[in-house]
Amino acid sequence: MLTVDTVSRSFGDRQVLKDVSFTVEPGRMTGFVGANGAGKTTTMRIMLGVLAADSGEVKWRGAPVTRQARQRFGYMPEERGLYPKMSVTDQVVYLGRLHGMSAADARRNTAALLERLGLGERAGDHVEKLSLGNQQRVQIAAALVHDPEVLVLDEPFSGLDPLAVDVVVGVLRERASAGTPVLFSSHQLDVVERLCDDLVIIADGSIRAAGSRQELRAAYALPRFAIEVEADAGWLRDHPGLTLVDLDGARAVFDLAPGVDDQPVLHAALARGPVRSFGAVAPSLTEIFREVTQ
């Protein structure tokens, strides 16, 4: 388990992290989300030892993270840090060697990763000749080449088209399934919602919510319901204590006022004819994010 324990950090008189605490569990994908300037990148840099915390600490397997332990971490920064004149293969092999790999192991892992990430045909090209999306895939390969015990990825999906996102998601899921704790930040909340097991939301340098998707959806559930009837559902406009969110013929989504029970709505629908479906609607990640950060 990777643990961030009450970490604080200031730059001059501006405090950017305030007692930040959360965990990244083995074998789970943890999404780390927040607006620009919320503190995500600063937190990740402290986790990797790029920055020092003013207070608090980062622990791996219950002990403070050492330089030796960080050698087994895989880190992808938001800013591209590739050497443009090196070939793709030489770049990834070089970074693998910096993590202590033998040349043979680094080349074997590099070749396998480039094929898996769809870069096999570009392995001999200079990095500067690649599109920004392909450069992003090279950075992901560089974070994975040494078979890290922990993955910390800052905006790994930036610049990737939907097909490339699917490829990278598949690679990260494989690592998580093998037991690797994976922490990643992203502004693409739809990708985070599809990918993460756990979620950490940060705003103004403080953790506003953290937990599994199921826990957060239960904690921030809205009094929102969806119903599908046999005929038109427009009658719901006049039902007391109810606000329509969406209406499409026989299907409707609505919110109930505080203290209003959902059963009278169901009974009113049944009195008009068959009801095909009726049930609560779980909040989306975007809705939870807005609620806890506004």
Buried (B, 14 or more C-beta within 10 A) or exposed (E): EBBBBEBBBEEEEEBBBBEBBBBBBBEBBBBBBBBEEBBBBBBBBBBBBEBEBBEBBBBBEEEEBEEEBBEBBBBBBBEBEBEEEBBBBBBBBBBBBEBEBEEEBBBBBBBBBBEBBBBEEBBEBBBEEBEEBBBBBBBBBBBBBBBBBBBBBBBBBBBBEEEBBEBBBEBBEEBBEEEBBBBBBBBBBEBBBEBBBBBBBBBBBBBBBBBBBEEBBEEBBBBBBBBBBEEEBEEBEEBEBBEBBEBEEBBBBBBBEEEBEBEBBBEEBEEEEEBEEBEEBBBBBEBBBEBBBE
